Amino acid sequence: MRHRLALIGFGNVGVGLASILVEKRQSLAREHHFECDVVAISDAIKGSVVDPAGIDLDPILQAGGKLDTHPKVARNIAAIDAIKASDATVVVEATYTDLATGEPAASHVRAAFETGKHVVTTNKGPLALHYHELTTLAASKGLQFRFEGTVMSGTPLLSLGTRNLSGCDISEIRGILNGTTNFILTEMEKGNAYPDALKRAQELGYAEADPTGDVDGHDTLGKVLILANVFMGGKLRKEEISRTGITKITSEDVAQAAAEGKRWKLIGRLRRQDGRVAGSVAPEALSLSNPLASVMGAMNAAQFQTDLLGDVTIVGAGAGRKETGFAILADLLDIHRTVARS
């Protein structure tokens, strides 16, 4: 079948996916029998385009992802209306993350399911706050709900745990789940003070102008919630996870850890404890013998503690336009294979 996509949110991630779909159009058709048309694009800033005949992505990409010159662009079509109005088979939800409410992304996902559309999302909010509701809704409609890109971007952490480690009992998950903080700590180990390391991260685009979400551990906490939901059946609330960021780590702390053969990392952790799931986000001085200690720069990594394989570690990129676009593509191909078999 030929898939029809609605792209909701057309910032870095949405544009990254569009670039991949254009660049790999022929190889996807040849090697995976995957073909698609983008029939809707909606972005809170750029506007919306809905065209059942399919949207030509080439001129949009040549314009840097702007929709202004498209003849059907409209400013008065909300994303949720674009979802309902389009005849898409799959909605790709890539709007901004709100870990307080999960909105507007959660409403976008609900609207897609209610109108019979599969969903792929990179948005942490719906998964962290509404996972059980949304997965139940998808199942009741016989629809696919995919979200590989919500944790570690294009690195297939969720696929590893749900597929390759199926059959194992996972007792603990721990990882470096935020590239910004890992980059800052790496820079501090090179001798840079925290303010200088943060400034460098901002210059390179790893940190936002307001870095609070990263450096205070909120981003990592959202990912810990997702991992709890997906792997441990957890129904944790944000308030139940202790959270400490990296802002109080000093150059002296970094030097002392190095003298002891250790290295600071911001670790998101989940463990089964006394019949319940417990989570935390906090800096830890890891021994250099720990595989996580060798993960430097903006890279991410996670370890699964299992009963049959012991510790299994995965390392890879945790952010990036094309990396996250790839995660969406992988989910789209999963949906394609699943639908083709049914």
C-alpha positions in Angstrom: 0.0 0.0 0.0 1.0 3.6 -0.5 1.0 5.5 2.9 -0.3 9.0 3.3 1.4 11.1 6.0 0.4 14.1 8.0 3.4 15.9 9.5 2.3 17.8 12.6 5.2 20.0 13.7 7.6 21.1 10.9 10.6 22.2 12.8 14.0 20.5 12.8 12.6 17.0 13.2 9.8 17.4 10.6 12.1 18.9 8.1 14.7 16.2 8.8 12.1 13.5 8.0 11.0 15.3 4.9 14.6 15.4 3.7 15.1 11.7 4.3 11.9 10.9 2.4 13.0 12.8 -0.6 16.6 11.6 -0.5 15.7 8.0 0.0 12.5 7.8 -2.0 13.9 5.4 -4.6 15.8 3.1 -2.2 12.8 2.9 0.2 10.6 1.8 -2.7 13.2 -0.6 -4.1 14.4 -2.2 -0.9 11.4 -1.9 1.4 8.5 -1.5 -1.0 7.7 1.6 1.0 6.0 4.5 -0.8 4.3 7.5 0.7 2.7 10.9 0.0 2.7 13.8 2.5 -0.9 15.0 2.4 -0.8 17.5 5.3 1.8 19.6 7.0 0.9 21.7 10.0 3.1 23.9 12.2 2.1 26.4 14.8 4.5 29.0 13.3 4.7 28.2 9.6 1.0 27.5 9.0 -0.8 24.5 7.5 -1.1 22.9 4.1 -3.6 20.1 3.4 -3.6 18.6 -0.1 -5.1 15.1 -0.8 -3.1 15.0 -4.1 0.1 15.1 -2.2 2.5 17.9 -1.3 5.6 18.4 -3.3 8.4 18.5 -0.7 11.2 19.6 -3.0 10.4 23.3 -3.2 9.6 23.4 0.5 13.0 21.9 1.4 14.7 24.3 -1.1 13.1 27.1 0.8 14.6 25.9 4.1 11.4 24.2 5.3 9.2 27.3 5.0 5.6 26.9 3.8 5.1 30.6 2.9 5.3 30.1 -0.9 3.0 27.1 -1.0 -0.2 28.1 -2.8 -2.4 26.2 -0.3 -0.7 27.5 2.9 -3.2 28.7 5.5 -2.8 30.4 8.9 -6.3 29.6 10.2 -6.1 25.7 10.2 -5.1 24.3 13.6 -3.0 21.2 13.7 -5.9 19.2 15.2 -8.2 20.3 12.4 -5.5 19.3 9.8 -5.4 15.9 11.4 -9.1 15.4 11.2 -9.5 16.9 7.7 -6.7 15.0 6.1 -7.1 11.5 4.6 -3.7 10.5 6.1 -3.1 6.9 7.1 -0.3 7.9 9.5 0.2 11.0 11.6 3.7 12.0 12.5 3.6 14.1 15.7 6.7 16.2 16.2 5.6 19.3 18.0 7.3 20.8 21.1 7.4 18.8 24.3 5.4 19.9 27.4 6.1 17.7 30.4 3.6 19.5 32.5 0.5 18.6 30.5 1.7 16.6 27.4 -0.3 19.1 25.3 -1.0 19.8 22.5 0.7 16.6 21.4 -1.6 14.3 23.5 -4.7 15.8 21.9 -3.1 15.4 18.4 -2.5 11.7 19.1 -6.0 11.2 20.4 -7.5 12.9 17.3 -5.4 10.7 15.0 -6.6 7.5 16.7 -10.2 8.7 16.8 -10.1 9.3 13.0 -8.5 5.9 12.3 -4.9 7.0 11.8 -1.7 5.3 13.0 0.7 7.6 15.0 4.5 8.0 15.1 5.7 10.6 17.6 9.0 12.0 18.9 7.2 14.0 21.6 8.0 12.9 25.1 5.0 14.5 26.7 2.3 12.0 25.7 4.4 9.0 26.4 5.6 10.3 29.8 2.1 11.4 31.0 -0.5 9.6 29.1 1.1 6.3 27.9 -1.4 3.9 29.3 -4.4 5.8 28.1 -3.0 6.3 24.6 -1.8 2.8 24.1 -5.1 1.4 25.2 -6.9 3.7 22.8 -4.7 2.7 19.9 -5.2 -1.0 20.7 -9.0 -0.5 20.9 -8.9 1.0 17.4 -6.5 -1.6 15.9 -3.9 1.1 15.2 -0.2 1.3 15.6 1.5 3.7 18.1 5.2 4.1 17.6 7.6 6.3 19.5 11.2 5.2 19.0 12.5 8.8 18.8 11.3 9.8 22.2 14.4 8.4 24.0 17.9 8.5 22.5 16.7 9.9 19.2 17.7 7.6 16.3 19.6 5.1 18.5 17.2 2.1 18.8 17.0 1.9 22.6 13.3 1.1 22.8 13.5 -1.5 20.0 16.4 -3.2 21.7 14.5 -3.5 24.9 11.1 -4.5 23.5 12.3 -6.9 20.8 15.9 -8.1 21.2 15.6 -8.4 25.0 12.1 -9.9 25.1 12.2 -12.9 27.3 14.7 -11.3 29.7 13.6 -9.9 33.0 14.8 -6.3 33.2 15.6 -5.4 36.8 17.2 -2.0 36.2 17.8 0.5 33.5 20.4 3.3 33.8 21.7 5.7 31.3 23.0 9.0 30.0 19.8 10.2 28.4 20.6 13.9 27.7 23.4 14.9 25.3 23.5 18.5 26.5 24.5 17.7 30.1 27.0 15.0 28.9 28.6 17.5 26.6 28.9 20.1 29.4 30.4 17.5 31.8 32.9 16.5 29.1 33.9 20.1 28.6 34.4 20.6 32.4 36.7 17.6 32.4 38.8 19.4 29.8 39.2 22.2 32.4 36.4 24.5 31.4 34.3 26.0 34.2 30.5 25.3 34.1 29.5 28.7 32.7 32.0 28.4 29.9 31.0 24.8 29.1 27.4 25.8 29.0 28.1 28.7 26.7 30.0 26.4 24.3 27.0 24.0 24.3 24.7 26.8 23.4 27.1 28.0 20.6 27.0 24.5 19.1 23.3 24.2 19.4 23.3 21.5 22.0 21.7 23.7 24.6 18.8 26.1 24.3 19.1 29.8 25.3 17.2 28.7 28.4 19.0 25.4 29.3 16.9 24.7 32.4 15.1 21.7 30.9 18.4 19.9 30.2 20.7 21.0 33.1 18.1 20.7 35.8 17.3 17.1 34.7 13.7 17.7 33.5 14.4 16.2 30.0 16.0 13.1 31.5 13.1 12.7 34.0 10.7 12.6 31.1 12.7 9.9 29.4 12.8 7.9 32.7 9.0 8.1 32.9 8.8 6.7 29.3 11.2 3.8 30.1 9.2 3.0 33.2 6.0 2.9 31.2 7.4 0.9 28.3 9.6 -1.7 30.2 8.4 -1.9 33.7 4.7 -1.4 33.5 5.2 1.6 35.8 2.6 4.2 36.5 5.0 6.6 38.1 4.2 10.3 38.4 6.8 13.0 37.9 6.6 13.8 41.6 7.7 10.3 42.5 11.1 10.5 40.8 13.8 12.4 42.6 15.6 14.9 40.4 18.9 16.6 40.7 20.6 18.4 37.8 24.3 19.2 37.1 24.3 22.9 38.0 26.0 22.4 41.4 28.9 20.3 40.0 32.0 22.4 40.3 35.4 22.2 38.5 36.8 21.0 41.9 34.2 18.1 41.9 35.3 17.1 38.4 39.0 17.2 39.3 38.4 15.2 42.5 36.5 12.5 40.6 39.3 12.3 38.0 41.9 11.8 40.8 39.8 8.9 42.1 39.5 7.3 38.7 35.9 8.4 38.2 33.9 10.6 35.9 30.7 12.6 36.5 27.6 11.7 34.4 23.9 12.7 34.8 22.2 9.3 35.2 18.6 8.5 34.7 17.8 5.3 36.7 15.0 2.9 37.1 14.9 -0.2 39.3 12.5 -2.7 40.6 12.6 -2.4 44.4 10.4 -4.1 47.0 7.7 -5.0 44.4 7.5 -1.5 42.9 9.4 0.6 40.4 11.6 3.4 41.6 13.2 6.1 39.5 15.8 8.9 39.9 17.8 11.5 38.0 21.0 12.6 39.6 24.7 13.1 38.8 26.9 10.1 39.7 30.7 9.8 39.8 31.1 6.5 37.9 34.2 4.3 37.9 36.1 4.5 34.6 35.5 0.7 34.4 31.8 1.4 33.9 31.0 1.4 30.1 28.8 4.6 30.7 31.9 6.5 31.9 33.5 6.3 28.5 30.6 7.9 26.7 31.7 11.5 26.0 30.5 14.6 24.3 26.8 14.8 23.2 26.5 11.0 22.9 23.9 9.0 24.9 24.0 5.5 26.3 21.9 3.1 28.4 22.3 -0.1 30.2 19.7 -2.8 30.8 20.4 -5.1 33.7 18.9 -8.5 32.7 18.6 -12.0 34.2 19.7 -13.9 31.1 22.4 -11.6 29.5 23.7 -9.6 32.4 24.3 -6.0 31.5 23.5 -4.9 27.9 24.7 -1.5 26.9 23.7 0.6 23.8 25.5 3.8 22.8 24.6 6.3 20.1 23.4 9.7 19.2 20.7 11.2 21.4 19.7 14.2 19.3 19.9 15.7 15.8 17.6 16.5 12.9 18.5 13.5 10.7 19.0 11.2 13.7 15.5 11.8 15.0 14.2 11.8 11.4 15.6 8.3 11.1 13.8 7.2 14.2 10.5 8.3 12.6 11.5 6.5 9.4 12.2 3.3 11.3 8.8 3.5 13.0 7.1 4.1 9.6 8.8 1.1 8.2 7.6 -1.0 11.2 4.1 0.2 10.5 4.5 -0.6 6.8 5.6 -4.2 7.6 2.9 -4.7 10.1 0.1 -3.5 7.8 1.5 -5.5 4.9 1.3 -8.7 7.0 -2.3 -8.1 8.1 
